[in-house]
Amino acid sequence: MSIWFTEELHPYYRKGIRIKRVLADEQTQYQHLQFVETEFFGNAMILDGIIQLTERDNMGYHEMITHVPLLAVGKPKRVLIVGGGDGGSLKQVLRYPSVEQVLVCELDQRVVDLSREHFASFGDPWADPRAELLIRDAFGFLEENPGQFDVIISDTTDPIGMAERLFSDEFYKLVVRALTPHGAAATQCEQPYFDTQLIKTIYQTAKMLTKNPAYYYANIPTYPGGGIGFMYVSNTPWENGLKTPYPAGVNEYINPDIHKGAFALPEFFRKELYG
Ligand code: SPD
């Protein structure tokens, strides 16, 4: 018998992956959290009916959301991850020997606990003494920590329900305020076809707050439209990262051509965003 998990993004768009079995299914204090073993993509985490990551294709998302700002900054020391309780971004950040501390500000402890259990392929980055988990809302933490972080990564779910605030002007102002002067942020910034207006608004905000924001994109087959974009937010040009060597360890997605090419946008969307 085949079981399909179907994610319905809009009344006019849905996508599905075939699953072998459900590994966990619970209503946490904040959300409906599921882990499934899929036919092709390894284990996957689903939040409120939305696929967050799979073992097979998460590397495109996690390598791109982390290495682009980390390489641009050069020798980052203090890093903040907003969300990211699955540990995928944390694993990439810890590859940098210059990093002294990585704070992960995640609301839901169950995301961390069940990810440790079901994403053993991440190799438990939480065991690294530089990693620190804060179970709390990121807004208050950002407010309390101006000018503290060389890199901030906003590794969130979609702008639905309680996560909607993480796509607001107010959030971006707090993120930029929490960066060091040459620091850089990268945020999960949705899909050019389905979220054009939201991305435009965020870009305009980022442009008011920093000198060199830019949108870039990665292919992730289990996300709607087959991929997702990120907003790079910084006074430091992202191109600086092209001159920085990759940290030790294996890259599965990013390489110099992908890094550069990710910022090339399809014409319809380039015009929308940059005019
Ligand atoms: N449309 C789904 C977007 C999910 C982005 N969040 C992924 C979290 C992985 N750490």
py3Dmol code that shows the C-alpha trace and the ligand (Angstrom):
import py3Dmol

protein = """\
ATOM      1  CA  MET A   1       0.000   0.000   0.000  1.00  0.00           C
ATOM      2  CA  SER A   2       1.405   3.441  -0.751  1.00  0.00           C
ATOM      3  CA  ILE A   3       0.907   6.335   1.669  1.00  0.00           C
ATOM      4  CA  TRP A   4       1.312   9.858   0.363  1.00  0.00           C
ATOM      5  CA  PHE A   5       1.913  12.982   2.399  1.00  0.00           C
ATOM      6  CA  THR A   6       0.417  15.904   0.522  1.00  0.00           C
ATOM      7  CA  GLU A   7       1.205  19.519   1.288  1.00  0.00           C
ATOM      8  CA  GLU A   8      -1.388  21.968   0.034  1.00  0.00           C
ATOM      9  CA  LEU A   9       0.144  25.387  -0.290  1.00  0.00           C
ATOM     10  CA  HIS A  10      -2.749  27.074  -2.056  1.00  0.00           C
ATOM     11  CA  PRO A  11      -6.112  25.888  -3.316  1.00  0.00           C
ATOM     12  CA  TYR A  12      -4.373  25.763  -6.721  1.00  0.00           C
ATOM     13  CA  TYR A  13      -1.088  24.040  -5.768  1.00  0.00           C
ATOM     14  CA  ARG A  14      -0.159  20.907  -3.838  1.00  0.00           C
ATOM     15  CA  LYS A  15       2.749  18.490  -3.806  1.00  0.00           C
ATOM     16  CA  GLY A  16       3.297  15.055  -2.360  1.00  0.00           C
ATOM     17  CA  ILE A  17       5.976  12.626  -1.227  1.00  0.00           C
ATOM     18  CA  ARG A  18       5.502   8.924  -0.634  1.00  0.00           C
ATOM     19  CA  ILE A  19       6.136   7.818   2.918  1.00  0.00           C
ATOM     20  CA  LYS A  20       6.966   4.444   4.434  1.00  0.00           C
ATOM     21  CA  ARG A  21       5.848   5.131   8.007  1.00  0.00           C
ATOM     22  CA  VAL A  22       5.130   7.773  10.607  1.00  0.00           C
ATOM     23  CA  LEU A  23       7.920   8.024  13.205  1.00  0.00           C
ATOM     24  CA  ALA A  24       6.360  10.618  15.513  1.00  0.00           C
ATOM     25  CA  ASP A  25       3.159  12.619  15.547  1.00  0.00           C
ATOM     26  CA  GLU A  26       2.382  15.034  18.339  1.00  0.00           C
ATOM     27  CA  GLN A  27       0.739  18.318  19.147  1.00  0.00           C
ATOM     28  CA  THR A  28       3.365  20.305  21.041  1.00  0.00           C
ATOM     29  CA  GLN A  29       2.659  23.447  23.020  1.00  0.00           C
ATOM     30  CA  TYR A  30       3.100  25.393  19.778  1.00  0.00           C
ATOM     31  CA  GLN A  31       2.459  23.243  16.732  1.00  0.00           C
ATOM     32  CA  HIS A  32       1.630  19.946  15.088  1.00  0.00           C
ATOM     33  CA  LEU A  33       4.992  18.174  14.808  1.00  0.00           C
ATOM     34  CA  GLN A  34       5.481  15.071  12.674  1.00  0.00           C
ATOM     35  CA  PHE A  35       8.467  12.974  11.635  1.00  0.00           C
ATOM     36  CA  VAL A  36       8.071  10.505   8.792  1.00  0.00           C
ATOM     37  CA  GLU A  37      10.312   8.051   7.003  1.00  0.00           C
ATOM     38  CA  THR A  38       9.924   8.706   3.294  1.00  0.00           C
ATOM     39  CA  GLU A  39      10.408   6.420   0.323  1.00  0.00           C
ATOM     40  CA  PHE A  40      13.138   8.506  -1.335  1.00  0.00           C
ATOM     41  CA  PHE A  41      14.108  11.491   0.840  1.00  0.00           C
ATOM     42  CA  GLY A  42      15.074   9.733   4.101  1.00  0.00           C
ATOM     43  CA  ASN A  43      13.481  11.021   7.300  1.00  0.00           C
ATOM     44  CA  ALA A  44      11.497  14.258   7.133  1.00  0.00           C
ATOM     45  CA  MET A  45      10.131  16.770   9.617  1.00  0.00           C
ATOM     46  CA  ILE A  46       6.718  18.344   9.041  1.00  0.00           C
ATOM     47  CA  LEU A  47       5.326  21.290  11.021  1.00  0.00           C
ATOM     48  CA  ASP A  48       1.638  22.146  10.803  1.00  0.00           C
ATOM     49  CA  GLY A  49       1.395  20.212   7.537  1.00  0.00           C
ATOM     50  CA  ILE A  50       4.457  21.884   5.932  1.00  0.00           C
ATOM     51  CA  ILE A  51       7.636  19.961   5.078  1.00  0.00           C
ATOM     52  CA  GLN A  52      10.562  21.604   6.872  1.00  0.00           C
ATOM     53  CA  LEU A  53      13.406  19.370   5.852  1.00  0.00           C
ATOM     54  CA  THR A  54      14.331  15.926   4.631  1.00  0.00           C
ATOM     55  CA  GLU A  55      17.596  14.086   5.061  1.00  0.00           C
ATOM     56  CA  ARG A  56      18.142  13.897   1.322  1.00  0.00           C
ATOM     57  CA  ASP A  57      17.702  17.515   0.227  1.00  0.00           C
ATOM     58  CA  ASN A  58      18.200  19.657   3.359  1.00  0.00           C
ATOM     59  CA  MET A  59      21.817  20.344   2.435  1.00  0.00           C
ATOM     60  CA  GLY A  60      20.805  22.863  -0.245  1.00  0.00           C
ATOM     61  CA  TYR A  61      18.838  24.846   2.304  1.00  0.00           C
ATOM     62  CA  HIS A  62      21.251  24.614   5.237  1.00  0.00           C
ATOM     63  CA  GLU A  63      24.464  25.175   3.283  1.00  0.00           C
ATOM     64  CA  MET A  64      23.041  28.177   1.467  1.00  0.00           C
ATOM     65  CA  ILE A  65      21.401  29.884   4.454  1.00  0.00           C
ATOM     66  CA  THR A  66      24.613  29.575   6.495  1.00  0.00           C
ATOM     67  CA  HIS A  67      27.701  29.700   4.267  1.00  0.00           C
ATOM     68  CA  VAL A  68      26.668  32.724   2.205  1.00  0.00           C
ATOM     69  CA  PRO A  69      26.638  35.138   5.198  1.00  0.00           C
ATOM     70  CA  LEU A  70      29.429  33.314   7.084  1.00  0.00           C
ATOM     71  CA  LEU A  71      31.819  33.453   4.122  1.00  0.00           C
ATOM     72  CA  ALA A  72      30.930  37.106   3.438  1.00  0.00           C
ATOM     73  CA  VAL A  73      31.867  38.109   6.989  1.00  0.00           C
ATOM     74  CA  GLY A  74      35.145  36.187   6.801  1.00  0.00           C
ATOM     75  CA  LYS A  75      36.040  35.168  10.352  1.00  0.00           C
ATOM     76  CA  PRO A  76      32.725  35.108  12.249  1.00  0.00           C
ATOM     77  CA  LYS A  77      32.942  34.665  16.003  1.00  0.00           C
ATOM     78  CA  ARG A  78      29.427  34.970  17.404  1.00  0.00           C
ATOM     79  CA  VAL A  79      26.471  33.555  15.508  1.00  0.00           C
ATOM     80  CA  LEU A  80      22.749  33.566  16.285  1.00  0.00           C
ATOM     81  CA  ILE A  81      20.305  31.143  14.702  1.00  0.00           C
ATOM     82  CA  VAL A  82      16.640  32.095  15.016  1.00  0.00           C
ATOM     83  CA  GLY A  83      14.576  28.892  14.903  1.00  0.00           C
ATOM     84  CA  GLY A  84      16.783  26.102  13.581  1.00  0.00           C
ATOM     85  CA  GLY A  85      15.863  23.623  16.312  1.00  0.00           C
ATOM     86  CA  ASP A  86      16.449  20.699  13.935  1.00  0.00           C
ATOM     87  CA  GLY A  87      20.210  21.386  14.119  1.00  0.00           C
ATOM     88  CA  GLY A  88      20.881  21.468  10.349  1.00  0.00           C
ATOM     89  CA  SER A  89      22.084  25.084  10.272  1.00  0.00           C
ATOM     90  CA  LEU A  90      23.982  24.621  13.517  1.00  0.00           C
ATOM     91  CA  LYS A  91      25.945  21.745  12.004  1.00  0.00           C
ATOM     92  CA  GLN A  92      27.126  23.980   9.137  1.00  0.00           C
ATOM     93  CA  VAL A  93      27.998  26.974  11.362  1.00  0.00           C
ATOM     94  CA  LEU A  94      30.156  24.793  13.601  1.00  0.00           C
ATOM     95  CA  ARG A  95      32.430  23.991  10.655  1.00  0.00           C
ATOM     96  CA  TYR A  96      34.073  27.430  11.079  1.00  0.00           C
ATOM     97  CA  PRO A  97      37.032  27.305  13.486  1.00  0.00           C
ATOM     98  CA  SER A  98      36.707  31.069  14.061  1.00  0.00           C
ATOM     99  CA  VAL A  99      33.210  30.591  15.554  1.00  0.00           C
ATOM    100  CA  GLU A 100      33.387  30.786  19.343  1.00  0.00           C
ATOM    101  CA  GLN A 101      29.692  30.670  20.163  1.00  0.00           C
ATOM    102  CA  VAL A 102      26.475  29.748  18.346  1.00  0.00           C
ATOM    103  CA  LEU A 103      23.209  30.576  20.065  1.00  0.00           C
ATOM    104  CA  VAL A 104      20.120  28.829  18.761  1.00  0.00           C
ATOM    105  CA  CYS A 105      16.943  30.646  19.759  1.00  0.00           C
ATOM    106  CA  GLU A 106      14.200  28.063  19.240  1.00  0.00           C
ATOM    107  CA  LEU A 107      10.711  28.236  20.701  1.00  0.00           C
ATOM    108  CA  ASP A 108       9.852  24.552  20.746  1.00  0.00           C
ATOM    109  CA  GLN A 109      11.994  22.123  22.773  1.00  0.00           C
ATOM    110  CA  ARG A 110      10.201  19.164  21.142  1.00  0.00           C
ATOM    111  CA  VAL A 111      11.611  20.139  17.730  1.00  0.00           C
ATOM    112  CA  VAL A 112      15.117  19.815  19.189  1.00  0.00           C
ATOM    113  CA  ASP A 113      14.442  16.583  21.064  1.00  0.00           C
ATOM    114  CA  LEU A 114      12.758  14.743  18.215  1.00  0.00           C
ATOM    115  CA  SER A 115      15.245  16.018  15.627  1.00  0.00           C
ATOM    116  CA  ARG A 116      18.109  14.618  17.702  1.00  0.00           C
ATOM    117  CA  GLU A 117      16.318  11.292  17.634  1.00  0.00           C
ATOM    118  CA  HIS A 118      15.286  11.186  13.987  1.00  0.00           C
ATOM    119  CA  PHE A 119      18.092  13.123  12.259  1.00  0.00           C
ATOM    120  CA  ALA A 120      20.998  11.047  13.525  1.00  0.00           C
ATOM    121  CA  SER A 121      22.667  11.829  10.181  1.00  0.00           C
ATOM    122  CA  PHE A 122      23.340  15.367  11.553  1.00  0.00           C
ATOM    123  CA  GLY A 123      25.798  13.804  14.039  1.00  0.00           C
ATOM    124  CA  ASP A 124      24.453  15.664  17.113  1.00  0.00           C
ATOM    125  CA  PRO A 125      25.887  19.181  16.646  1.00  0.00           C
ATOM    126  CA  TRP A 126      24.392  20.064  20.057  1.00  0.00           C
ATOM    127  CA  ALA A 127      27.228  18.164  21.716  1.00  0.00           C
ATOM    128  CA  ASP A 128      29.711  20.831  20.545  1.00  0.00           C
ATOM    129  CA  PRO A 129      30.563  23.070  23.539  1.00  0.00           C
ATOM    130  CA  ARG A 130      30.230  26.175  21.330  1.00  0.00           C
ATOM    131  CA  ALA A 131      26.506  25.461  20.778  1.00  0.00           C
ATOM    132  CA  GLU A 132      23.977  26.952  23.189  1.00  0.00           C
ATOM    133  CA  LEU A 133      20.239  26.374  23.037  1.00  0.00           C
ATOM    134  CA  LEU A 134      17.855  29.073  24.209  1.00  0.00           C
ATOM    135  CA  ILE A 135      14.243  27.953  24.407  1.00  0.00           C
ATOM    136  CA  ARG A 136      12.539  31.300  23.987  1.00  0.00           C
ATOM    137  CA  ASP A 137      10.976  33.727  21.570  1.00  0.00           C
ATOM    138  CA  ALA A 138      13.578  35.444  19.391  1.00  0.00           C
ATOM    139  CA  PHE A 139      12.027  38.922  19.533  1.00  0.00           C
ATOM    140  CA  GLY A 140      12.853  39.559  23.178  1.00  0.00           C
ATOM    141  CA  PHE A 141      16.314  38.085  22.782  1.00  0.00           C
ATOM    142  CA  LEU A 142      17.118  40.309  19.786  1.00  0.00           C
ATOM    143  CA  GLU A 143      15.844  43.369  21.659  1.00  0.00           C
ATOM    144  CA  GLU A 144      18.195  42.613  24.560  1.00  0.00           C
ATOM    145  CA  ASN A 145      21.296  42.057  22.363  1.00  0.00           C
ATOM    146  CA  PRO A 146      22.125  44.994  20.074  1.00  0.00           C
ATOM    147  CA  GLY A 147      25.420  44.835  18.121  1.00  0.00           C
ATOM    148  CA  GLN A 148      26.271  41.334  19.343  1.00  0.00           C
ATOM    149  CA  PHE A 149      26.395  38.982  16.362  1.00  0.00           C
ATOM    150  CA  ASP A 150      28.661  38.672  13.334  1.00  0.00           C
ATOM    151  CA  VAL A 151      26.093  36.491  11.612  1.00  0.00           C
ATOM    152  CA  ILE A 152      22.368  35.963  12.186  1.00  0.00           C
ATOM    153  CA  ILE A 153      20.499  33.169  10.439  1.00  0.00           C
ATOM    154  CA  SER A 154      16.723  33.199  10.461  1.00  0.00           C
ATOM    155  CA  ASP A 155      15.928  29.533   9.881  1.00  0.00           C
ATOM    156  CA  THR A 156      12.166  29.560  10.243  1.00  0.00           C
ATOM    157  CA  THR A 157       9.033  27.961   8.971  1.00  0.00           C
ATOM    158  CA  ASP A 158       6.638  29.808   6.638  1.00  0.00           C
ATOM    159  CA  PRO A 159       4.923  33.122   7.552  1.00  0.00           C
ATOM    160  CA  ILE A 160       1.818  31.457   8.896  1.00  0.00           C
ATOM    161  CA  GLY A 161       0.417  31.748  12.419  1.00  0.00           C
ATOM    162  CA  MET A 162       2.980  32.516  15.081  1.00  0.00           C
ATOM    163  CA  ALA A 163       5.843  32.598  12.529  1.00  0.00           C
ATOM    164  CA  GLU A 164       4.279  35.519  10.621  1.00  0.00           C
ATOM    165  CA  ARG A 165       6.053  38.035  12.863  1.00  0.00           C
ATOM    166  CA  LEU A 166       9.411  36.656  11.690  1.00  0.00           C
ATOM    167  CA  PHE A 167       8.741  38.176   8.264  1.00  0.00           C
ATOM    168  CA  SER A 168       7.778  41.652   9.544  1.00  0.00           C
ATOM    169  CA  ASP A 169       9.598  45.015   9.313  1.00  0.00           C
ATOM    170  CA  GLU A 170       9.901  44.966  13.074  1.00  0.00           C
ATOM    171  CA  PHE A 171      11.779  41.655  12.993  1.00  0.00           C
ATOM    172  CA  TYR A 172      14.201  42.824  10.293  1.00  0.00           C
ATOM    173  CA  LYS A 173      14.919  46.024  12.245  1.00  0.00           C
ATOM    174  CA  LEU A 174      15.774  43.951  15.316  1.00  0.00           C
ATOM    175  CA  VAL A 175      17.975  41.582  13.297  1.00  0.00           C
ATOM    176  CA  VAL A 176      19.989  44.428  11.759  1.00  0.00           C
ATOM    177  CA  ARG A 177      20.284  46.122  15.151  1.00  0.00           C
ATOM    178  CA  ALA A 178      21.659  42.897  16.675  1.00  0.00           C
ATOM    179  CA  LEU A 179      24.422  42.618  14.030  1.00  0.00           C
ATOM    180  CA  THR A 180      27.952  43.963  14.392  1.00  0.00           C
ATOM    181  CA  PRO A 181      28.653  46.813  11.879  1.00  0.00           C
ATOM    182  CA  HIS A 182      30.061  44.470   9.204  1.00  0.00           C
ATOM    183  CA  GLY A 183      27.893  41.525  10.188  1.00  0.00           C
ATOM    184  CA  ALA A 184      25.522  39.724   7.841  1.00  0.00           C
ATOM    185  CA  ALA A 185      22.166  38.009   8.151  1.00  0.00           C
ATOM    186  CA  ALA A 186      20.449  35.487   5.920  1.00  0.00           C
ATOM    187  CA  THR A 187      16.770  34.776   6.312  1.00  0.00           C
ATOM    188  CA  GLN A 188      14.430  32.111   4.973  1.00  0.00           C
ATOM    189  CA  CYS A 189      12.639  34.223   2.370  1.00  0.00           C
ATOM    190  CA  GLU A 190      10.182  32.066   0.507  1.00  0.00           C
ATOM    191  CA  GLN A 191       9.364  31.383  -3.119  1.00  0.00           C
ATOM    192  CA  PRO A 192       9.539  33.885  -6.009  1.00  0.00           C
ATOM    193  CA  TYR A 193       6.425  32.554  -7.797  1.00  0.00           C
ATOM    194  CA  PHE A 194       4.158  32.233  -4.786  1.00  0.00           C
ATOM    195  CA  ASP A 195       5.402  34.982  -2.472  1.00  0.00           C
ATOM    196  CA  THR A 196       6.442  37.805  -4.805  1.00  0.00           C
ATOM    197  CA  GLN A 197       4.846  40.639  -2.837  1.00  0.00           C
ATOM    198  CA  LEU A 198       6.143  39.460   0.532  1.00  0.00           C
ATOM    199  CA  ILE A 199       9.705  39.171  -0.811  1.00  0.00           C
ATOM    200  CA  LYS A 200       9.473  42.661  -2.380  1.00  0.00           C
ATOM    201  CA  THR A 201       8.355  44.156   0.910  1.00  0.00           C
ATOM    202  CA  ILE A 202      11.162  42.431   2.795  1.00  0.00           C
ATOM    203  CA  TYR A 203      13.735  43.537   0.215  1.00  0.00           C
ATOM    204  CA  GLN A 204      12.555  47.148   0.505  1.00  0.00           C
ATOM    205  CA  THR A 205      12.879  46.973   4.276  1.00  0.00           C
ATOM    206  CA  ALA A 206      16.341  45.392   4.003  1.00  0.00           C
ATOM    207  CA  LYS A 207      17.348  48.143   1.555  1.00  0.00           C
ATOM    208  CA  MET A 208      16.342  50.838   4.024  1.00  0.00           C
ATOM    209  CA  LEU A 209      18.302  49.149   6.809  1.00  0.00           C
ATOM    210  CA  THR A 210      21.508  48.037   5.052  1.00  0.00           C
ATOM    211  CA  LYS A 211      23.678  48.911   2.045  1.00  0.00           C
ATOM    212  CA  ASN A 212      23.939  45.550   0.278  1.00  0.00           C
ATOM    213  CA  PRO A 213      20.865  43.341   0.583  1.00  0.00           C
ATOM    214  CA  ALA A 214      20.244  40.745  -2.122  1.00  0.00           C
ATOM    215  CA  TYR A 215      17.963  37.784  -2.758  1.00  0.00           C
ATOM    216  CA  TYR A 216      19.301  34.355  -3.658  1.00  0.00           C
ATOM    217  CA  TYR A 217      17.819  30.963  -4.336  1.00  0.00           C
ATOM    218  CA  ALA A 218      18.426  27.231  -3.837  1.00  0.00           C
ATOM    219  CA  ASN A 219      16.823  24.134  -5.372  1.00  0.00           C
ATOM    220  CA  ILE A 220      15.086  21.977  -2.780  1.00  0.00           C
ATOM    221  CA  PRO A 221      12.742  19.468  -4.440  1.00  0.00           C
ATOM    222  CA  THR A 222      10.575  18.906  -1.357  1.00  0.00           C
ATOM    223  CA  TYR A 223       9.669  22.614  -1.025  1.00  0.00           C
ATOM    224  CA  PRO A 224       6.849  24.214  -3.023  1.00  0.00           C
ATOM    225  CA  GLY A 225       8.021  25.216  -6.480  1.00  0.00           C
ATOM    226  CA  GLY A 226      11.094  23.012  -6.032  1.00  0.00           C
ATOM    227  CA  GLY A 227      13.085  25.559  -4.102  1.00  0.00           C
ATOM    228  CA  ILE A 228      13.295  28.450  -1.709  1.00  0.00           C
ATOM    229  CA  GLY A 229      15.004  31.840  -1.502  1.00  0.00           C
ATOM    230  CA  PHE A 230      16.926  33.717   1.136  1.00  0.00           C
ATOM    231  CA  MET A 231      17.390  37.416   1.852  1.00  0.00           C
ATOM    232  CA  TYR A 232      20.991  38.402   2.417  1.00  0.00           C
ATOM    233  CA  VAL A 233      20.942  41.487   4.664  1.00  0.00           C
ATOM    234  CA  SER A 234      24.196  43.347   5.307  1.00  0.00           C
ATOM    235  CA  ASN A 235      26.402  46.365   4.745  1.00  0.00           C
ATOM    236  CA  THR A 236      29.064  43.897   3.600  1.00  0.00           C
ATOM    237  CA  PRO A 237      28.634  42.796  -0.038  1.00  0.00           C
ATOM    238  CA  TRP A 238      27.829  39.091  -0.419  1.00  0.00           C
ATOM    239  CA  GLU A 239      30.506  38.959  -3.162  1.00  0.00           C
ATOM    240  CA  ASN A 240      33.157  39.192  -0.406  1.00  0.00           C
ATOM    241  CA  GLY A 241      32.285  35.594   0.383  1.00  0.00           C
ATOM    242  CA  LEU A 242      33.472  34.452  -3.055  1.00  0.00           C
ATOM    243  CA  LYS A 243      37.048  35.224  -1.982  1.00  0.00           C
ATOM    244  CA  THR A 244      36.834  33.287   1.305  1.00  0.00           C
ATOM    245  CA  PRO A 245      37.871  29.615   1.390  1.00  0.00           C
ATOM    246  CA  TYR A 246      35.212  27.108   2.462  1.00  0.00           C
ATOM    247  CA  PRO A 247      35.641  25.666   5.941  1.00  0.00           C
ATOM    248  CA  ALA A 248      36.974  22.123   6.320  1.00  0.00           C
ATOM    249  CA  GLY A 249      34.371  19.415   5.786  1.00  0.00           C
ATOM    250  CA  VAL A 250      32.295  18.272   2.848  1.00  0.00           C
ATOM    251  CA  ASN A 251      30.006  20.584   0.890  1.00  0.00           C
ATOM    252  CA  GLU A 252      27.181  18.712  -0.783  1.00  0.00           C
ATOM    253  CA  TYR A 253      25.451  21.671  -2.444  1.00  0.00           C
ATOM    254  CA  ILE A 254      27.455  24.901  -2.434  1.00  0.00           C
ATOM    255  CA  ASN A 255      30.472  25.435  -4.677  1.00  0.00           C
ATOM    256  CA  PRO A 256      31.807  28.667  -6.188  1.00  0.00           C
ATOM    257  CA  ASP A 257      29.512  28.500  -9.262  1.00  0.00           C
ATOM    258  CA  ILE A 258      26.393  27.759  -7.190  1.00  0.00           C
ATOM    259  CA  HIS A 259      27.335  30.498  -4.706  1.00  0.00           C
ATOM    260  CA  LYS A 260      27.567  33.111  -7.456  1.00  0.00           C
ATOM    261  CA  GLY A 261      24.754  31.742  -9.600  1.00  0.00           C
ATOM    262  CA  ALA A 262      22.278  31.676  -6.704  1.00  0.00           C
ATOM    263  CA  PHE A 263      22.047  35.472  -6.919  1.00  0.00           C
ATOM    264  CA  ALA A 264      21.052  35.410 -10.609  1.00  0.00           C
ATOM    265  CA  LEU A 265      17.274  35.799 -10.729  1.00  0.00           C
ATOM    266  CA  PRO A 266      14.772  34.946 -13.478  1.00  0.00           C
ATOM    267  CA  GLU A 267      13.911  38.080 -15.425  1.00  0.00           C
ATOM    268  CA  PHE A 268      10.273  38.413 -14.271  1.00  0.00           C
ATOM    269  CA  PHE A 269      11.390  38.307 -10.659  1.00  0.00           C
ATOM    270  CA  ARG A 270      14.535  40.409 -11.082  1.00  0.00           C
ATOM    271  CA  LYS A 271      12.349  43.221 -12.501  1.00  0.00           C
ATOM    272  CA  GLU A 272       9.856  42.894  -9.656  1.00  0.00           C
ATOM    273  CA  LEU A 273      12.550  43.061  -7.023  1.00  0.00           C
ATOM    274  CA  TYR A 274      15.222  45.383  -8.382  1.00  0.00           C
ATOM    275  CA  GLY A 275      13.207  47.340 -10.998  1.00  0.00           C
TER     276      GLY A 275
END
"""
ligand_1 = """\
10
SPD
N 8.008 25.945 2.824
C 8.845 25.346 3.825
C 9.938 26.208 4.273
C 10.648 25.606 5.421
C 11.788 26.414 5.850
N 12.310 26.010 7.117
C 13.163 24.919 7.109
C 13.796 24.647 8.422
C 15.014 23.813 8.250
N 15.958 24.016 9.255
"""
view = py3Dmol.view(width=600, height=400)
view.addModel(protein, "pdb")
view.setStyle({"model": 0}, {"cartoon": {"style": "trace"}})
view.addModel(ligand_1, "xyz")
view.setStyle({"model": 1}, {"stick": {}})
view.zoomTo()
view.show()
